[in-house]
Amino acid sequence: MLKRTILVLTIGLLTACSQDTEEQPELSTEPIEVDVLNEASASVGDDVTFQIEVTQAGDGVEDANEVIIEVWTDGEKENSAMVPAEHTENGVYTADFTYAEPALYYVQPHVTARGMHSMPVHEVDVSDN
């Protein structure tokens, strides 16, 4: 009798634990795509607004978990600046930055969205006027 009671309780417990009442959103298996929409050249002192476009299957990603833009000059990655970006519209995230000196800059958005991470590198040649 004890074995039967334990068996019934175990089955009841397993059945109750396996019921998932929360509906999960359907995630796409398509990779996210990240593009830097800014020009590849600029001048010292230019105030720029980085525009990072995040898409998946051609649609703008409005719900990225994190978009941070890393900026550094050639050979100085250990001294990079990390600039958080904010969502504006249609999957575009923006952040402001000023180029301080003439150099080859690397702009690398770190994007985490929909269980994926992407971090392409964009080059910007900054010169004196």
N, C-alpha and C positions, 0 to 999 in steps of 0.2 A: 504494500500500500504506500509506503514512504517513497519507494522508487517511482511509482506512478505519479505521485504528487509533485516530486521534483521534476519529472519529465514534463508534466503539464505546465508548471511554472516556468521552466526553461523555454519551452516553445512560446509561451505567452510573452515572455520578456524579449525574445529574439524578434517576434512579430512586431511588437510595439516599437522596438528600436529601429527596425528597418523601414518604417513608414516615414517617408519624407514629404511633409505637407508643404514645404516651401518650394515655390516654383522657381526654377533656375532659368535665367535668361540664356537664350541660345547664343553661344559664342561662335564666331566665324573662325574657320581654320586658315583663312587668307592672312598673310602677314601684313602688319602695319607698314606703311611707307612714310618716310620722313624726308621732307625737302626743305632746304633753306632757300627762301625766295629772294634774298638780297643779292645785290651786285657783287661781282668778284673783284671790284676795285673801289677805293675810297681815298679821302684825303685826311691828313692829320687834323685832329680837332673836330672831325665830323661827328655829330650826334646822330646815331643811327637807331632805328627800331628794327631789331631782328624780327623777321617773320618766318615762323616755322610752321609748315603745313603738314598735318598728320592725317593720313587717309587709310582706309581699309576697303578693299574691293571697290575703289573709286569714290567712296563716300567719306565726307569729313568726319573725323573722330572728335566728338564733342566732350568725351568723358575720360580723357587721359588722366592716369593717376598722378603722373609727374612729368613735367617738362622743365629741364634745367639746361641752360646753355653754358658750355665751358668755352672760354676764349683764352688763347695764349699766343705769344709770338714765337717765331721759329727758334727752336732750341731751348725754349723756356717753359716747357709744359709743367714742370714742378711749381711754377709761379702762376699758374692759370687762375683766372677769375671764374667763379661759378655764379651765374645770373639766373634767378628763377623767372620763368615766363608765365604769363597769364593767358587764359583762353579769351579770344575776342569773338570770332564767329566762323562758321563753316570749316571747322577743324584747324583754324589758324591760331597760333599762340605767339605772343609778342613779348619782347623785353628790350629795354633801352640800354645803349652802351655808347661810349665815346672812345674813339681811337686816339691814344695819347702820343704815339711816336710813329715815324715811318718804319715799316717792317712788313714782313709776310706774317699775317695773322691766320690762325686756324680757329674756326668756329665749329664746335661739335655739340649739337643738341643731344641730350640724353633723354629719351622718351620712353616712358613705361605706360603701356595702355593695353587693356584687354588681355592681360597675361603674357604680353610680349615686351621685349626691350629692343630699341634700335638706337644707334648712335653714329650716324654718318659724319664725315668730316668735310667741311667747306673751306676753301682757301680765299682769303681776301688780301690783295696787294694794296697796302696803304702807303701813300707817298706824300711828300711835301707838295704844296700847291704849285 
